[in-house]
Amino acid sequence: MPADSENDPTIYHVVLNAEAQYSIWPADLPVPAGWRKEGKTGPKAECLAHVKTVWTDMTPASLRRGRAGQP
């Protein structure tokens, strides 16, 4: 993967895990176990901008549930 986002021709998926943590993953590779496609696909910069918009609380979901007294 090229490090330069502006010249990176790779298309990415935004992926999400059970802890409600986001990442991006190259669209031409299988999504790793424990992750699922979130819905956004596109160039790296677009996907990272989407993650920045939707991932407003980086606290893992299990910790948020624990604080709320849920299992």
Secondary structure, 3 states (H helix, E strand, C coil): CCCCHHHCCCEEEEEEECCCCEEEEECCCCCCCCEEEEEEEEEHHHHHHHHHHHCCCCCCHHHHHHHCCCC
